Amino acid sequence: MRKPKLLLRQYCQLLCCLMCFNCLIVSSLRAQNDTSSKNKNCLEIIDGFFIGPSTIFENGGDFNTFGLNSAYTHRLKGRIGVTGDAGVHFGSQGNTKYTKLQLLAGVSLLPVANNTNKATLSPHLLVGVSNVSSKFSYNSTSFTNSNTGFALAAGTDVAFPIGRTTAAARVDYNPTFSSGGTSSNFRISVGVNIPLGCGKGKENCTTCAPFVCKASKNTTEFKTKLPIENIAQSIEEVANKIPRVEAKVALNAQVTVKQGEECCSPDKPPASYTEIKGGYEVSFEINFNLWGIPDINYSLKLWPVLLIAEFKCKLFAGPTGKLSAERVGRNYGTLLTGEKRPDCPSCVYDNLKAEGSVRLGVKAGGSLKLFHWSPFGEGKAGFNVTGPPDEQLELSAEAAASVSTGFNGTYTKDVNCKKPEQGLHGTFNFGKGKINLKFNVKLGPISFDPSYEFLLWEGLDYKF
């Protein structure tokens, strides 16, 4: 078993490497900015470093481990960043002492760049490895063991700016998957988030053209769905019997968090907004498989568990449709504090949306299912693979270009609403072109569905 001092030394070496790498990037950026602009206002944080004490509620709270967590984030483009995460934790349960070293990496959705001192949220999804060393001692006898497995961290950073430094908290669902089984852990870290570089702007330029508000049309959505499966599953079973056809029908009650930008006034900067929606959604997809590699299926018995892995990659084309009815609450600024702008009042309204499209795309994904040996499986001892798995991990990604026609209408009685206005209003759209990127991560009953939409052309609108 690795000693705690050795783990701490390796952890410190990792932090030094992160800091050195960051210094090279920041020095280059500062050199460019110092020669190209005299504006000293930092509009966009490029790099950030988090460090602080941390605790992990092991296996849903059986016991806690305590230690140190750090993370380094580099902004790639817009609001997308890459994050490296490292942590070391110590704890004990009974006569057993544990040491956990965790190394993760992944993507982060960064806050909208601004000059305000508002609290911000930054969701992230990280994957990596976790090594747990344990030492059991009783009287003069001791046993050691080391176990390494796959780890995941899905959660968010909450940051509160304090001058140049930012107080921050990190909350994660942090499960680990190893030969010893799945451990559902939750991690909480508090500390400081130190900005290590910033981009400069030209808002103080006296020779520039007059300012005209221009908001990005890109949006980000995070959905949580509660599926109503009986009706949808019956339709899918009939459609999927057709060769080279894959059909998906869904009827869901859902809660969606959507973030984007909007121009409330032509002479003021765009305001970021967060929408929280709750309602029902019916959707369908019919995909004709044009090309793809053969499906890969692999199973492995590691008594007393059975692992079944699957992987698919397809090029597809086909129609899609969606109908949703929901209640929407829109809040401008950050989710926690809001942005007090008279031209952007928050409000509540109802939204009805219908859309149909034809698309061409590619998707790839895989799943890992775990079945425990049971003395009563399928009427006898063994693995019951006909029922749902005991543990399941699914990862998938999809990219598609589409041309669509749809309707989007709103209705509200809220006198504070400026967008949308009171009454019934809506738009028919014909020939909209866009690119969609979708990701899905499913851990048992918990799923995360981030999606990104990029508009190619707006099509023709008829408003009423």
Residue pairs with C-beta under 8 A, 6 or more apart in sequence:
1 99
1 133
1 134
1 135
1 144
1 145
1 146
2 99
2 101
2 131
2 133
2 146
4 90
4 99
7 88
7 99
7 101
8 88
10 101
11 68
11 86
11 88
11 101
14 86
14 103
15 51
15 70
15 86
18 49
18 70
18 72
18 84
18 86
19 49
21 72
22 47
22 49
22 72
22 74
22 196
22 197
25 46
25 47
25 74
25 197
26 46
26 47
26 196
26 197
29 46
29 197
29 199
30 197
33 199
33 200
36 200
37 200
37 201
37 202
39 200
39 201
39 202
39 203
39 204
39 205
40 200
41 115
41 200
41 201
41 203
41 204
42 115
42 195
42 198
42 199
42 200
43 113
43 114
43 115
43 198
43 199
43 200
43 201
43 203
44 75
44 113
44 198
44 199
44 201
45 75
45 110
45 113
45 195
45 197
45 198
46 74
46 75
46 196
46 197
46 198
46 199
47 72
47 73
47 74
47 75
47 195
47 196
47 197
48 72
48 73
48 166
48 193
48 194
48 195
48 196
49 70
49 71
49 72
49 73
49 193
49 194
49 196
50 69
50 70
50 71
50 72
50 73
50 157
50 168
50 170
50 189
50 191
50 192
50 193
50 194
51 68
51 69
51 70
51 71
51 191
51 192
51 194
52 68
52 69
52 70
52 168
52 189
52 190
52 191
52 192
53 66
53 67
53 68
53 69
53 189
53 190
53 191
54 66
54 67
54 68
54 69
54 87
54 89
54 170
54 187
54 188
54 189
54 190
55 64
55 65
55 66
55 67
55 89
55 187
55 188
55 189
56 64
56 65
56 89
56 91
56 100
56 174
56 185
56 186
56 187
57 64
57 185
57 186
57 187
57 188
58 64
58 65
58 91
58 183
58 185
59 183
59 184
59 185
60 184
60 185
60 186
61 186
62 93
63 91
63 92
63 93
64 91
65 89
65 90
65 91
65 98
65 100
66 89
66 90
66 91
67 87
67 88
67 89
67 90
67 100
68 87
68 88
68 89
69 85
69 86
69 87
69 170
69 187
69 189
69 191
70 85
70 86
70 87
71 83
71 84
71 85
71 86
71 170
72 83
72 84
73 81
73 82
73 83
73 84
73 108
73 110
74 81
74 82
74 83
75 81
75 110
76 82
78 216
78 218
79 109
79 110
79 111
79 112
79 220
80 107
80 108
80 109
80 110
81 107
81 108
81 109
81 110
82 105
82 106
82 107
82 108
83 105
83 106
83 107
83 108
83 124
83 126
84 104
84 105
85 102
85 103
85 104
85 105
85 106
85 126
85 128
85 153
86 102
86 103
86 104
87 100
87 101
87 102
87 187
87 189
88 99
88 100
88 101
88 102
89 98
89 99
89 100
89 102
90 97
90 98
90 99
90 100
91 97
91 98
91 100
92 98
95 136
95 137
95 138
96 134
96 135
96 136
96 137
97 134
97 135
97 137
98 132
98 133
98 134
99 132
99 133
99 134
100 130
100 131
100 132
100 133
101 130
101 131
102 128
102 129
102 130
102 131
102 151
103 128
103 129
104 126
104 127
104 128
104 151
104 152
104 153
105 126
105 127
105 128
106 124
106 125
106 126
106 127
106 128
106 153
107 124
107 125
108 122
108 123
108 124
108 157
109 122
109 123
109 124
109 220
109 450
110 122
111 120
111 121
111 122
111 159
111 334
112 259
112 261
112 272
113 199
114 272
116 333
116 339
117 161
118 161
118 333
118 334
118 336
118 337
118 339
119 158
119 159
119 160
119 161
119 334
119 336
119 337
120 158
120 159
120 334
121 156
121 157
121 158
121 334
121 335
121 336
122 156
122 157
122 159
123 155
123 156
123 222
123 450
124 153
124 154
124 155
124 156
124 157
125 152
125 153
125 154
125 441
125 448
125 450
126 152
126 153
126 154
127 150
127 151
127 152
127 153
128 150
128 151
128 152
129 148
129 149
129 150
129 151
130 148
130 149
130 150
130 151
130 176
130 178
131 146
131 147
131 148
132 146
132 147
132 148
132 176
132 178
133 144
133 145
133 146
133 147
134 144
134 145
134 146
134 147
135 142
135 143
135 144
135 145
136 142
136 143
136 144
136 145
147 178
147 179
147 180
148 178
149 176
149 177
149 178
149 179
149 180
150 176
150 177
150 178
151 174
151 175
151 176
151 177
152 173
152 174
152 175
152 176
152 177
152 441
152 443
153 172
153 173
153 174
153 187
154 172
154 173
154 441
154 443
154 448
155 170
155 171
155 172
155 173
155 174
155 187
156 170
156 171
157 168
157 169
157 170
157 193
158 168
158 169
158 170
158 171
158 336
159 166
159 167
159 168
159 193
160 166
160 167
160 168
164 195
165 192
165 193
165 194
166 192
166 193
166 194
166 195
167 190
167 191
167 192
167 193
168 190
168 191
168 192
168 193
169 188
169 189
169 190
170 187
170 188
170 189
170 190
171 186
171 187
171 188
172 186
172 187
172 188
173 184
173 185
173 186
173 443
173 446
174 185
174 186
174 187
175 182
175 183
175 184
175 185
175 443
176 182
176 183
176 185
177 368
177 391
177 393
179 302
181 305
181 391
182 370
182 391
202 208
211 267
212 266
212 267
213 263
213 265
213 266
213 267
213 268
213 269
213 270
214 263
214 270
215 260
215 261
215 262
215 263
215 270
216 260
216 261
216 270
217 260
217 455
218 260
218 452
218 453
218 454
218 455
219 258
219 259
219 260
219 453
220 258
220 259
220 260
220 450
220 451
220 452
221 256
221 257
221 258
221 259
221 450
221 451
222 256
222 257
222 258
222 448
222 449
222 450
223 254
223 255
223 256
223 257
223 449
223 451
224 254
224 255
224 256
224 447
225 250
225 252
225 253
225 254
225 447
225 449
226 252
226 253
226 254
227 250
227 251
227 252
228 251
228 252
228 253
229 251
231 251
232 249
232 250
232 251
233 249
235 247
235 249
235 284
236 247
236 248
236 249
239 245
239 247
239 249
239 286
240 246
240 247
244 288
244 289
245 286
245 287
245 288
245 289
246 285
246 286
246 287
246 289
246 314
246 316
247 284
247 285
247 286
247 287
248 283
248 284
248 285
248 287
249 283
249 284
250 281
250 282
250 283
250 284
251 280
251 281
251 282
252 280
252 281
252 283
253 279
253 280
254 277
254 278
254 279
254 280
254 281
254 326
255 276
255 277
255 278
256 275
256 276
256 277
256 278
256 326
257 274
257 275
257 276
257 277
258 274
258 275
258 277
259 272
259 273
259 274
259 275
260 272
260 273
261 270
261 271
261 272
261 273
262 270
262 271
262 273
262 332
262 344
262 419
263 270
263 271
264 271
264 332
264 341
264 343
264 344
264 418
264 419
265 343
268 341
268 343
271 332
271 333
271 339
271 341
271 344
272 332
272 333
272 334
272 339
273 330
273 331
273 332
273 333
273 344
274 330
274 331
274 334
274 335
275 328
275 329
275 330
275 331
276 328
276 329
276 331
277 326
277 327
277 328
277 329
277 351
278 326
278 327
279 324
279 325
279 326
279 327
279 351
280 324
280 325
280 326
281 322
281 323
281 324
281 326
282 322
282 323
282 324
283 320
283 321
283 322
283 323
284 320
284 321
284 322
285 318
285 319
285 320
286 318
286 319
286 320
287 314
287 316
287 317
287 318
288 316
288 317
288 318
289 314
289 315
289 316
290 315
290 316
290 317
291 314
291 315
292 312
292 313
292 314
292 315
293 313
295 310
295 311
295 312
296 309
296 310
296 311
296 312
296 366
297 308
297 309
297 310
298 308
298 309
298 310
299 306
299 307
299 308
299 309
300 306
300 307
300 309
301 307
303 373
304 372
304 373
305 370
305 371
305 372
305 373
306 370
306 371
306 373
306 383
306 385
307 368
307 369
307 370
308 368
308 369
308 371
308 385
308 389
309 366
309 367
309 368
309 369
310 366
310 367
310 369
311 364
311 365
311 366
312 363
312 364
312 365
312 366
313 362
313 363
313 364
314 362
314 363
314 364
315 361
315 362
316 360
316 361
316 362
316 363
317 358
317 359
317 360
317 361
318 358
318 359
319 356
319 357
319 358
319 359
320 356
320 357
320 358
320 359
320 402
321 354
321 355
321 356
321 357
322 353
322 354
322 355
322 356
323 353
323 354
324 351
324 352
324 353
325 350
325 351
325 352
326 350
326 351
327 348
327 349
327 350
327 351
328 348
328 349
328 350
328 351
329 346
329 347
329 348
330 346
330 347
330 348
330 349
331 338
331 346
332 338
332 339
332 341
332 344
332 345
332 346
333 339
333 340
333 341
338 346
343 418
344 418
345 416
345 417
345 418
346 416
347 412
347 414
347 416
347 417
347 418
348 412
348 414
348 417
349 410
349 411
349 412
349 414
349 417
349 420
350 410
350 411
350 412
351 408
351 409
351 410
352 407
352 408
352 409
352 410
352 411
352 426
353 406
353 407
353 408
353 409
354 406
354 407
355 404
355 405
355 406
355 407
356 404
356 405
356 406
357 402
357 403
357 404
357 405
357 406
358 402
358 403
358 404
359 400
359 401
359 402
359 403
359 436
360 400
360 401
360 402
361 398
361 399
361 400
361 401
361 402
361 436
362 398
362 399
362 400
363 396
363 397
363 398
363 399
363 400
364 396
364 397
364 398
365 394
365 395
365 396
365 397
365 398
365 440
366 394
366 395
366 396
367 392
367 393
367 394
367 395
368 392
368 393
368 394
369 389
369 391
369 392
370 389
370 390
370 391
370 392
371 383
371 384
371 385
371 389
371 390
372 383
372 390
373 381
373 382
373 383
374 381
374 382
374 383
374 384
375 381
377 383
377 384
378 384
378 386
391 444
392 442
392 443
392 444
393 442
393 443
394 440
394 441
394 442
395 440
395 441
395 442
396 439
396 440
397 437
397 438
397 439
397 440
398 436
398 437
398 438
398 439
399 435
399 436
399 437
399 438
400 435
400 436
401 433
401 434
401 435
401 456
402 433
402 434
402 435
402 436
403 431
403 432
403 433
404 429
404 431
404 432
404 433
404 434
404 459
405 428
405 429
405 430
405 431
405 432
405 459
406 428
406 429
406 432
407 426
407 427
407 428
407 429
408 426
408 427
408 429
409 424
409 425
409 426
409 427
410 420
410 424
410 425
410 426
411 423
411 424
411 425
412 420
412 421
412 422
412 423
413 422
414 422
415 422
425 463
425 464
426 463
426 464
427 461
427 462
427 463
427 464
428 461
428 462
428 463
429 458
429 459
429 460
429 461
429 462
430 459
430 460
430 461
430 462
431 457
431 459
431 460
432 455
432 457
432 458
432 459
433 455
433 456
433 457
433 459
434 453
434 454
434 455
434 456
435 453
435 454
435 456
436 451
436 452
436 453
436 454
437 451
437 452
437 453
437 454
438 449
438 450
438 451
438 452
439 448
439 449
439 450
439 451
440 447
440 448
440 449
441 447
441 448
441 449
442 448
